[in-house]
Amino acid sequence: MPEIDGLTLTPLKEIATEGGAVLHILRADSPLFKGFGEVYCSEVQPGCVRAWKKHTKQTQHFAVPSGLLRVVVYDAREGSTSFGRVAEYTVGRPGHYGLLCIPPGVWYGFAAAGDGTALIVNCTDLPHVPEETERLPRDTDRIPYRW
């Protein structure tokens, strides 16, 4: 799997407790934490593809505490060491619980992987501002990936 410059996938702690696990996501003392913008949850139903989106300033911090998510990224940043690369990641539970950090300038899209709904928790470093978000249709020719 090719790496994307500035993108990280960090395994997260799952602490088993009676009645259900405690799932870590992001701490203020983590080297990945660059500031707090907002936290929100997004459900992704099976068969749904949400693509493509890019932020010009905001960093995404995706954790998937319920279900599995296939995340595809495309680096269109000229001058990046991974310019032109596509990478695919599976994030969620069971077996792939981690924090996926997507830097500004990287296109991303996602779909539920499996038969269940995937729940994304996203902790961004900046509040959402519509003007710094770009979108493309999922079947665009500008990104070399087909859903």
ROTI-625557 format. One record per residue (C-alpha): residue number from 1; residue in one letter; x negated, y negated, z. Coordinates in nm, 2 decimals. Layout:
residues N
<rec resi="NUM" resn="a" x="X" y="Y" z="Z"/>
...
END
This chain:
residues 147
<rec resi="1" resn="m" x="0.00" y="0.00" z="0.00"/>
<rec resi="2" resn="p" x="-0.16" y="-0.33" z="-0.10"/>
<rec resi="3" resn="e" x="-0.21" y="-0.59" z="0.16"/>
<rec resi="4" resn="i" x="-0.07" y="-0.94" z="0.13"/>
<rec resi="5" resn="d" x="-0.29" y="-1.22" z="0.26"/>
<rec resi="6" resn="g" x="-0.16" y="-1.36" z="0.59"/>
<rec resi="7" resn="l" x="0.11" y="-1.10" z="0.63"/>
<rec resi="8" resn="t" x="0.09" y="-0.87" z="0.93"/>
<rec resi="9" resn="l" x="0.29" y="-0.57" z="1.06"/>
<rec resi="10" resn="t" x="0.22" y="-0.52" z="1.43"/>
<rec resi="11" resn="p" x="0.36" y="-0.22" z="1.62"/>
<rec resi="12" resn="l" x="0.59" y="-0.32" z="1.90"/>
<rec resi="13" resn="k" x="0.64" y="-0.16" z="2.24"/>
<rec resi="14" resn="e" x="0.95" y="0.05" z="2.30"/>
<rec resi="15" resn="i" x="0.98" y="0.12" z="2.67"/>
<rec resi="16" resn="a" x="1.20" y="0.42" z="2.75"/>
<rec resi="17" resn="t" x="1.44" y="0.35" z="3.04"/>
<rec resi="18" resn="e" x="1.74" y="0.54" z="3.17"/>
<rec resi="19" resn="g" x="2.03" y="0.44" z="2.95"/>
<rec resi="20" resn="g" x="1.83" y="0.28" z="2.66"/>
<rec resi="21" resn="a" x="1.50" y="0.14" z="2.56"/>
<rec resi="22" resn="v" x="1.35" y="-0.21" z="2.62"/>
<rec resi="23" resn="l" x="1.23" y="-0.34" z="2.29"/>
<rec resi="24" resn="h" x="0.96" y="-0.61" z="2.29"/>
<rec resi="25" resn="i" x="0.96" y="-0.86" z="2.00"/>
<rec resi="26" resn="l" x="0.74" y="-1.17" z="2.05"/>
<rec resi="27" resn="r" x="0.58" y="-1.35" z="2.34"/>
<rec resi="28" resn="a" x="0.46" y="-1.71" z="2.37"/>
<rec resi="29" resn="d" x="0.11" y="-1.58" z="2.46"/>
<rec resi="30" resn="s" x="0.08" y="-1.37" z="2.14"/>
<rec resi="31" resn="p" x="-0.17" y="-1.48" z="1.88"/>
<rec resi="32" resn="l" x="0.11" y="-1.44" z="1.63"/>
<rec resi="33" resn="f" x="0.33" y="-1.70" z="1.80"/>
<rec resi="34" resn="k" x="0.28" y="-2.04" z="1.63"/>
<rec resi="35" resn="g" x="0.58" y="-2.22" z="1.79"/>
<rec resi="36" resn="f" x="0.95" y="-2.18" z="1.83"/>
<rec resi="37" resn="g" x="1.20" y="-2.29" z="1.56"/>
<rec resi="38" resn="e" x="1.50" y="-2.07" z="1.60"/>
<rec resi="39" resn="v" x="1.60" y="-1.71" z="1.67"/>
<rec resi="40" resn="y" x="1.88" y="-1.54" z="1.48"/>
<rec resi="41" resn="c" x="2.01" y="-1.19" z="1.40"/>
<rec resi="42" resn="s" x="2.12" y="-1.08" z="1.06"/>
<rec resi="43" resn="e" x="2.30" y="-0.75" z="0.97"/>
<rec resi="44" resn="v" x="2.22" y="-0.57" z="0.65"/>
<rec resi="45" resn="q" x="2.48" y="-0.31" z="0.54"/>
<rec resi="46" resn="p" x="2.38" y="0.00" z="0.35"/>
<rec resi="47" resn="g" x="2.37" y="-0.06" z="-0.02"/>
<rec resi="48" resn="c" x="2.32" y="-0.44" z="0.02"/>
<rec resi="49" resn="v" x="2.01" y="-0.60" z="-0.13"/>
<rec resi="50" resn="r" x="1.92" y="-0.95" z="-0.02"/>
<rec resi="51" resn="a" x="1.66" y="-1.09" z="-0.25"/>
<rec resi="52" resn="w" x="1.47" y="-1.31" z="-0.33"/>
<rec resi="53" resn="k" x="1.38" y="-1.59" z="-0.08"/>
<rec resi="54" resn="k" x="1.07" y="-1.80" z="-0.01"/>
<rec resi="55" resn="h" x="1.00" y="-2.06" z="0.25"/>
<rec resi="56" resn="t" x="0.75" y="-2.34" z="0.18"/>
<rec resi="57" resn="k" x="0.67" y="-2.42" z="0.55"/>
<rec resi="58" resn="q" x="0.84" y="-2.16" z="0.78"/>
<rec resi="59" resn="t" x="0.69" y="-1.83" z="0.90"/>
<rec resi="60" resn="q" x="0.93" y="-1.54" z="0.94"/>
<rec resi="61" resn="h" x="0.89" y="-1.29" z="1.23"/>
<rec resi="62" resn="f" x="1.11" y="-0.99" z="1.16"/>
<rec resi="63" resn="a" x="1.18" y="-0.72" z="1.41"/>
<rec resi="64" resn="v" x="1.45" y="-0.45" z="1.35"/>
<rec resi="65" resn="p" x="1.57" y="-0.31" z="1.68"/>
<rec resi="66" resn="s" x="1.85" y="-0.11" z="1.52"/>
<rec resi="67" resn="g" x="1.84" y="0.08" z="1.19"/>
<rec resi="68" resn="l" x="1.57" y="0.08" z="0.92"/>
<rec resi="69" resn="l" x="1.49" y="-0.20" z="0.67"/>
<rec resi="70" resn="r" x="1.29" y="-0.19" z="0.35"/>
<rec resi="71" resn="v" x="1.12" y="-0.52" z="0.30"/>
<rec resi="72" resn="v" x="0.95" y="-0.61" z="-0.03"/>
<rec resi="73" resn="v" x="0.72" y="-0.90" z="-0.06"/>
<rec resi="74" resn="y" x="0.56" y="-1.07" z="-0.36"/>
<rec resi="75" resn="d" x="0.27" y="-1.31" z="-0.33"/>
<rec resi="76" resn="a" x="0.31" y="-1.59" z="-0.58"/>
<rec resi="77" resn="r" x="0.06" y="-1.82" z="-0.40"/>
<rec resi="78" resn="e" x="-0.20" y="-1.93" z="-0.64"/>
<rec resi="79" resn="g" x="-0.54" y="-1.91" z="-0.48"/>
<rec resi="80" resn="s" x="-0.44" y="-1.64" z="-0.24"/>
<rec resi="81" resn="t" x="-0.66" y="-1.33" z="-0.23"/>
<rec resi="82" resn="s" x="-0.34" y="-1.12" z="-0.29"/>
<rec resi="83" resn="f" x="-0.19" y="-1.34" z="-0.57"/>
<rec resi="84" resn="g" x="0.04" y="-1.14" z="-0.79"/>
<rec resi="85" resn="r" x="0.07" y="-0.84" z="-0.55"/>
<rec resi="86" resn="v" x="0.39" y="-0.66" z="-0.45"/>
<rec resi="87" resn="a" x="0.40" y="-0.47" z="-0.12"/>
<rec resi="88" resn="e" x="0.68" y="-0.27" z="0.04"/>
<rec resi="89" resn="y" x="0.72" y="-0.21" z="0.42"/>
<rec resi="90" resn="t" x="0.96" y="-0.01" z="0.63"/>
<rec resi="91" resn="v" x="1.05" y="-0.17" z="0.96"/>
<rec resi="92" resn="g" x="1.28" y="-0.05" z="1.23"/>
<rec resi="93" resn="r" x="1.39" y="0.24" z="1.44"/>
<rec resi="94" resn="p" x="1.33" y="0.52" z="1.46"/>
<rec resi="95" resn="g" x="0.96" y="0.54" z="1.39"/>
<rec resi="96" resn="h" x="0.88" y="0.20" z="1.24"/>
<rec resi="97" resn="y" x="0.94" y="-0.05" z="1.52"/>
<rec resi="98" resn="g" x="0.71" y="-0.35" z="1.46"/>
<rec resi="99" resn="l" x="0.69" y="-0.72" z="1.40"/>
<rec resi="100" resn="l" x="0.66" y="-0.82" z="1.03"/>
<rec resi="101" resn="c" x="0.52" y="-1.17" z="0.99"/>
<rec resi="102" resn="i" x="0.58" y="-1.32" z="0.65"/>
<rec resi="103" resn="p" x="0.38" y="-1.64" z="0.59"/>
<rec resi="104" resn="p" x="0.51" y="-1.94" z="0.39"/>
<rec resi="105" resn="g" x="0.49" y="-1.91" z="0.01"/>
<rec resi="106" resn="v" x="0.55" y="-1.54" z="0.00"/>
<rec resi="107" resn="w" x="0.87" y="-1.42" z="-0.17"/>
<rec resi="108" resn="y" x="1.07" y="-1.15" z="0.02"/>
<rec resi="109" resn="g" x="1.38" y="-0.94" z="-0.01"/>
<rec resi="110" resn="f" x="1.52" y="-0.66" z="0.19"/>
<rec resi="111" resn="a" x="1.77" y="-0.37" z="0.19"/>
<rec resi="112" resn="a" x="1.89" y="-0.13" z="0.46"/>
<rec resi="113" resn="a" x="1.69" y="0.19" z="0.43"/>
<rec resi="114" resn="g" x="1.92" y="0.48" z="0.51"/>
<rec resi="115" resn="d" x="2.29" y="0.52" z="0.58"/>
<rec resi="116" resn="g" x="2.33" y="0.28" z="0.87"/>
<rec resi="117" resn="t" x="2.33" y="-0.10" z="0.92"/>
<rec resi="118" resn="a" x="2.00" y="-0.26" z="0.99"/>
<rec resi="119" resn="l" x="1.99" y="-0.54" z="1.24"/>
<rec resi="120" resn="i" x="1.71" y="-0.80" z="1.19"/>
<rec resi="121" resn="v" x="1.60" y="-1.03" z="1.47"/>
<rec resi="122" resn="n" x="1.40" y="-1.32" z="1.32"/>
<rec resi="123" resn="c" x="1.21" y="-1.57" z="1.53"/>
<rec resi="124" resn="t" x="1.09" y="-1.85" z="1.31"/>
<rec resi="125" resn="d" x="0.83" y="-2.10" z="1.39"/>
<rec resi="126" resn="l" x="1.03" y="-2.39" z="1.26"/>
<rec resi="127" resn="p" x="1.41" y="-2.47" z="1.25"/>
<rec resi="128" resn="h" x="1.58" y="-2.38" z="0.93"/>
<rec resi="129" resn="v" x="1.58" y="-2.67" z="0.68"/>
<rec resi="130" resn="p" x="1.76" y="-2.59" z="0.35"/>
<rec resi="131" resn="e" x="1.52" y="-2.81" z="0.14"/>
<rec resi="132" resn="e" x="1.22" y="-2.59" z="0.22"/>
<rec resi="133" resn="t" x="1.39" y="-2.27" z="0.11"/>
<rec resi="134" resn="e" x="1.37" y="-2.14" z="-0.25"/>
<rec resi="135" resn="r" x="1.59" y="-1.85" z="-0.39"/>
<rec resi="136" resn="l" x="1.58" y="-1.63" z="-0.69"/>
<rec resi="137" resn="p" x="1.83" y="-1.37" z="-0.81"/>
<rec resi="138" resn="r" x="1.74" y="-1.01" z="-0.72"/>
<rec resi="139" resn="d" x="1.69" y="-0.92" z="-1.08"/>
<rec resi="140" resn="t" x="1.46" y="-1.21" z="-1.17"/>
<rec resi="141" resn="d" x="1.18" y="-1.15" z="-1.42"/>
<rec resi="142" resn="r" x="0.95" y="-1.37" z="-1.21"/>
<rec resi="143" resn="i" x="0.89" y="-1.09" z="-0.96"/>
<rec resi="144" resn="p" x="0.76" y="-0.75" z="-1.08"/>
<rec resi="145" resn="y" x="0.99" y="-0.54" z="-0.87"/>
<rec resi="146" resn="r" x="1.33" y="-0.37" z="-0.94"/>
<rec resi="147" resn="w" x="1.57" y="-0.29" z="-0.66"/>
END
